[in-house]
């Protein structure tokens, strides 16, 4: 049983490829998606590995004689890497679900798009960890309709996203403003480097219907062609052309973060509060996490923000 609970927001600052390991259709390397919503997701195991790697990187200056203690400490918190010791870790990262997805807009460059399902799932997760959320309920949104807080995004009273046109509803725009403000102030990274993005989120959040949002989250990802050139011939190798899908930068995900007492069976175990404090300290000190594949081409950079209940 986990005694401490928090929500971990992950904001993508580069394309992120957390691969699904299967290919369907013309894209060879798909990203992970939830089965029931088909929204992009991050497996909790991948997030956990990225946080452990960040902890190890921050501890790079530990003296040689202390590295054994560091490894034992990380094993107690994250679980042992081998089967020589059998005990569970003391921290759990759930799968990250999609909250915001950037979509190209005729006005304003791009918008932060979301939908009632994504907002209500985020609300439910935050409520489970004890965060007091005062987001107003969103009204029903029909396909082809949208909720906005910034009329400057409209052109001839219409919102244009990619090649599609949406009618801005006269619904509860106050709800959009409050949700956008909360996410900008609590879910996006702190620091001056993110002022622009926090302000943009406050003004350019767009709520689409679940169907319209599902279309963009499936078809508006970043798909890159890769070509492997044969050095001898200067032409592409057979099978050397493949396509890789990435979650675009400016996407926002949220995952549950849970902590319990360490359980090594050796005594001197850490309490759950200490485990959570240490994990949050690492997340706050790490400039970014690298998750997923293609790290050597700058993929997978996300910035973490923890909201404790």
C-alpha positions as CSV (number, residue, x, y, z in Angstrom):
1,X,0.0,0.0,0.0
2,X,1.3,3.4,-1.0
3,X,1.1,6.1,1.7
4,X,2.2,9.2,-0.3
5,X,0.6,10.3,-3.5
6,X,1.4,13.0,-6.1
7,X,0.7,13.8,-9.8
8,X,3.7,14.0,-12.2
9,X,3.2,16.4,-15.1
10,X,5.5,15.8,-18.1
11,X,5.9,18.6,-20.6
12,X,7.6,17.7,-23.9
13,X,10.2,20.1,-25.1
14,X,11.3,17.9,-28.0
15,X,9.6,15.1,-30.0
16,X,9.2,12.0,-27.9
17,X,9.3,8.5,-29.3
18,X,8.3,6.0,-26.7
19,X,7.9,3.0,-29.0
20,X,5.0,0.6,-29.1
21,X,7.2,-2.2,-30.7
22,X,4.7,-2.9,-33.5
23,X,3.9,-1.5,-36.9
24,X,0.5,-1.1,-38.5
25,X,0.0,0.6,-41.8
26,X,2.7,2.8,-43.3
27,X,4.4,3.9,-40.1
28,X,7.1,1.5,-39.0
29,X,7.8,2.7,-35.5
30,X,4.6,3.8,-33.7
31,X,4.4,5.5,-30.3
32,X,2.5,3.9,-27.4
33,X,-1.2,4.6,-27.2
34,X,-4.0,3.7,-24.8
35,X,-6.2,0.9,-26.1
36,X,-9.6,2.5,-25.3
37,X,-9.0,6.2,-26.2
38,X,-6.1,5.7,-28.6
39,X,-4.5,8.8,-27.1
40,X,-0.7,8.8,-26.9
41,X,0.6,7.5,-23.5
42,X,3.9,6.8,-21.7
43,X,4.3,3.5,-20.0
44,X,5.1,3.9,-16.3
45,X,8.1,1.6,-16.5
46,X,9.7,4.0,-19.0
47,X,9.1,7.0,-16.7
48,X,10.5,5.1,-13.8
49,X,13.7,4.1,-15.7
50,X,14.1,7.7,-16.8
51,X,13.9,9.0,-13.3
52,X,16.4,6.4,-12.0
53,X,18.7,7.4,-14.8
54,X,18.4,11.1,-13.9
55,X,19.1,10.3,-10.2
56,X,22.3,8.4,-11.3
57,X,23.3,11.3,-13.5
58,X,22.9,13.8,-10.7
59,X,25.0,11.5,-8.4
60,X,27.8,11.3,-10.9
61,X,30.2,13.1,-8.6
62,X,29.8,10.5,-5.8
63,X,33.3,9.2,-4.7
64,X,34.1,5.7,-5.9
65,X,33.9,4.3,-2.4
66,X,30.3,5.5,-2.0
67,X,28.9,4.1,-5.3
68,X,28.0,0.8,-3.7
69,X,25.9,2.6,-1.1
70,X,24.3,4.7,-3.9
71,X,23.3,1.6,-5.8
72,X,21.9,0.0,-2.7
73,X,19.9,3.1,-2.0
74,X,18.5,3.3,-5.6
75,X,17.7,-0.4,-5.4
76,X,15.7,0.2,-2.2
77,X,13.7,2.9,-3.8
78,X,13.3,1.7,-7.4
79,X,13.8,-2.0,-6.9
80,X,16.8,-4.2,-7.7
81,X,18.0,-4.4,-11.3
82,X,18.9,-8.1,-11.0
83,X,17.1,-11.1,-9.4
84,X,19.8,-11.6,-6.8
85,X,17.7,-9.6,-4.3
86,X,14.0,-10.0,-4.2
87,X,12.1,-7.0,-2.9
88,X,9.8,-4.5,-4.4
89,X,10.7,-0.9,-4.9
90,X,9.2,1.9,-2.9
91,X,8.1,4.2,-5.7
92,X,5.5,3.6,-8.4
93,X,5.0,5.6,-11.6
94,X,1.7,5.0,-13.4
95,X,1.2,5.3,-17.1
96,X,1.1,9.0,-18.3
97,X,-2.1,10.0,-20.0
98,X,-2.6,12.9,-22.4
99,X,-3.9,16.3,-21.2
100,X,-2.9,18.8,-23.9
101,X,-1.9,18.2,-27.5
102,X,-0.5,21.0,-29.7
103,X,-2.4,21.6,-33.0
104,X,-1.4,24.0,-35.8
105,X,-3.7,27.0,-35.9
106,X,-4.3,29.6,-38.6
107,X,-4.2,32.3,-35.9
108,X,-1.7,32.2,-33.1
109,X,0.7,29.6,-34.6
110,X,-0.6,26.7,-32.6
111,X,-3.1,26.0,-29.8
112,X,-3.1,23.7,-26.8
113,X,-6.0,21.4,-27.6
114,X,-7.8,19.1,-25.2
115,X,-11.2,17.5,-24.8
116,X,-13.7,16.7,-22.0
117,X,-12.4,13.2,-21.6
118,X,-8.8,14.3,-21.2
119,X,-9.8,17.1,-18.7
120,X,-12.1,14.8,-16.6
121,X,-9.4,12.1,-16.4
122,X,-6.9,14.6,-15.2
123,X,-9.4,16.0,-12.7
124,X,-10.1,12.4,-11.5
125,X,-6.4,11.7,-11.0
126,X,-5.8,14.9,-9.2
127,X,-8.8,14.3,-6.9
128,X,-7.5,10.8,-6.1
129,X,-4.2,12.2,-4.8
130,X,-6.0,14.8,-2.7
131,X,-5.5,18.0,-4.8
132,X,-8.4,20.4,-4.4
133,X,-9.6,21.1,-8.0
134,X,-12.2,23.8,-8.6
135,X,-12.4,23.5,-12.4
136,X,-16.0,24.2,-13.5
137,X,-17.7,21.5,-15.4
138,X,-17.4,21.7,-19.2
139,X,-20.6,21.8,-21.2
140,X,-21.4,19.3,-24.0
141,X,-19.4,20.0,-27.1
142,X,-20.6,18.7,-30.5
143,X,-18.4,17.7,-33.3
144,X,-17.3,20.8,-35.3
145,X,-17.7,23.0,-32.2
146,X,-15.1,24.2,-29.7
147,X,-14.7,26.2,-26.5
148,X,-12.1,29.0,-26.5
149,X,-11.1,31.8,-24.1
150,X,-9.3,33.9,-26.7
151,X,-11.4,35.3,-29.6
152,X,-8.2,36.5,-31.3
153,X,-7.8,32.9,-32.5
154,X,-10.9,33.3,-34.7
155,X,-10.9,34.2,-38.3
156,X,-14.4,35.2,-39.6
157,X,-15.8,33.9,-36.3
158,X,-14.3,30.5,-37.1
159,X,-11.3,28.6,-35.5
160,X,-9.1,26.9,-38.2
161,X,-7.0,24.0,-37.0
162,X,-4.9,22.3,-39.7
163,X,-7.3,22.0,-42.6
164,X,-10.5,22.0,-40.5
165,X,-12.9,24.7,-39.4
166,X,-14.6,24.9,-36.0
167,X,-17.4,27.0,-34.7
168,X,-16.6,28.6,-31.3
169,X,-19.5,27.9,-28.9
170,X,-21.0,30.5,-26.7
171,X,-20.7,28.0,-23.9
172,X,-18.8,28.3,-20.6
173,X,-15.6,30.1,-21.7
174,X,-15.0,30.9,-18.0
175,X,-14.4,27.2,-17.5
176,X,-11.8,27.2,-20.2
177,X,-10.0,30.2,-18.7
178,X,-9.9,28.6,-15.2
179,X,-8.7,25.3,-16.4
180,X,-6.0,27.0,-18.6
181,X,-4.8,29.2,-15.7
182,X,-4.6,26.2,-13.3
183,X,-2.6,24.1,-15.8
184,X,-0.3,27.0,-16.7
185,X,0.5,27.8,-13.0
186,X,0.7,24.2,-11.7
187,X,1.5,21.8,-14.5
188,X,4.0,23.7,-16.7
189,X,7.6,24.0,-15.5
190,X,8.6,26.9,-13.3
191,X,11.2,29.5,-14.3
192,X,11.5,32.4,-16.7
193,X,12.2,30.1,-19.7
194,X,8.6,29.0,-19.6
195,X,6.8,32.3,-19.1
196,X,5.9,32.5,-22.8
197,X,4.4,29.0,-22.8
198,X,2.5,29.6,-19.5
199,X,1.0,32.8,-20.9
200,X,0.2,31.1,-24.3
201,X,-1.6,28.2,-22.5
202,X,-3.7,30.7,-20.5
203,X,-4.9,32.3,-23.7
204,X,-4.8,29.6,-26.3
205,X,-6.4,26.6,-24.7
206,X,-9.0,25.1,-27.0
207,X,-11.5,22.4,-25.9
208,X,-12.7,20.2,-28.8
209,X,-15.2,17.3,-28.8
210,X,-13.8,13.9,-27.9
211,X,-14.1,12.8,-31.5
212,X,-12.3,15.9,-33.0
213,X,-9.5,15.7,-30.4
214,X,-9.1,12.0,-31.0
215,X,-8.5,12.7,-34.7
216,X,-5.7,15.2,-34.0
217,X,-4.1,13.1,-31.3
218,X,-3.9,10.2,-33.8
219,X,-3.2,12.0,-37.1
220,X,-1.3,15.2,-36.1
221,X,1.7,13.6,-34.5
222,X,5.2,14.1,-35.9
223,X,6.1,11.4,-38.4
224,X,9.7,11.5,-39.6
225,X,11.2,9.6,-42.6
226,X,14.6,8.0,-41.9
227,X,16.9,6.9,-44.7
228,X,20.0,4.7,-44.3
229,X,22.5,5.5,-47.1
230,X,25.0,2.8,-48.2
231,X,28.5,4.3,-48.0
232,X,29.7,2.3,-51.0
233,X,26.9,3.1,-53.4
234,X,25.7,6.4,-52.1
235,X,22.1,5.1,-52.4
236,X,19.5,4.0,-49.9
237,X,20.0,0.4,-48.5
238,X,17.2,-2.0,-49.2
239,X,14.8,-1.6,-46.3
240,X,16.7,1.5,-45.2
241,X,13.7,3.8,-45.5
242,X,11.4,3.8,-42.5
243,X,9.0,6.1,-40.7
244,X,9.1,6.9,-37.0
245,X,6.2,8.6,-35.1
246,X,6.8,11.0,-32.3
247,X,4.7,12.8,-29.8
248,X,5.1,16.5,-30.7
249,X,6.8,19.0,-28.4
250,X,4.4,21.2,-26.3
251,X,2.4,18.1,-25.4
252,X,1.4,17.7,-21.7
253,X,1.0,14.4,-20.0
254,X,0.1,13.5,-16.4
255,X,0.9,10.3,-14.4
256,X,0.3,9.1,-10.8
257,X,3.4,9.0,-8.6
258,X,3.1,6.9,-5.4
259,X,5.5,6.1,-2.6
260,X,5.7,3.6,0.3
261,X,8.2,2.7,2.9
262,X,11.2,0.9,1.5
263,X,11.1,-2.9,1.9
264,X,14.6,-4.3,1.7
265,X,14.2,-6.6,4.7
266,X,17.5,-5.3,6.0
267,X,16.2,-2.7,8.5
268,X,16.8,1.0,8.5
269,X,14.0,1.4,5.9
270,X,13.0,4.9,4.7
271,X,9.5,6.1,5.5
272,X,7.1,6.8,2.6
273,X,7.4,10.6,3.2
274,X,11.2,10.5,2.9
275,X,11.0,8.4,-0.3
276,X,8.6,10.9,-1.9
277,X,10.7,13.9,-0.8
278,X,13.9,12.4,-2.3
279,X,12.2,11.5,-5.6
280,X,10.7,15.0,-5.8
281,X,14.1,16.5,-5.0
282,X,15.6,14.7,-8.0
283,X,12.7,15.7,-10.3
284,X,13.1,19.3,-9.2
285,X,16.8,19.4,-9.6
286,X,17.0,17.5,-12.9
287,X,16.7,20.1,-15.8
288,X,14.9,17.5,-17.8
289,X,14.2,13.8,-18.2
290,X,15.1,11.7,-21.3
291,X,12.4,9.1,-22.0
292,X,11.9,6.8,-24.9
293,X,14.2,6.2,-27.9
294,X,16.4,8.1,-30.3
295,X,18.1,10.0,-27.5
296,X,21.2,10.7,-29.7
297,X,19.0,12.7,-32.1
298,X,17.6,14.9,-29.3
299,X,14.4,13.0,-28.9
300,X,12.6,12.3,-25.6
301,X,13.3,15.5,-23.6
302,X,10.5,16.3,-21.1
303,X,10.4,18.6,-18.1
304,X,8.8,17.3,-14.9
305,X,6.5,19.1,-12.5
306,X,5.2,17.4,-9.3
307,X,1.9,18.4,-7.7
308,X,1.5,16.8,-4.3
309,X,-1.8,16.1,-2.7
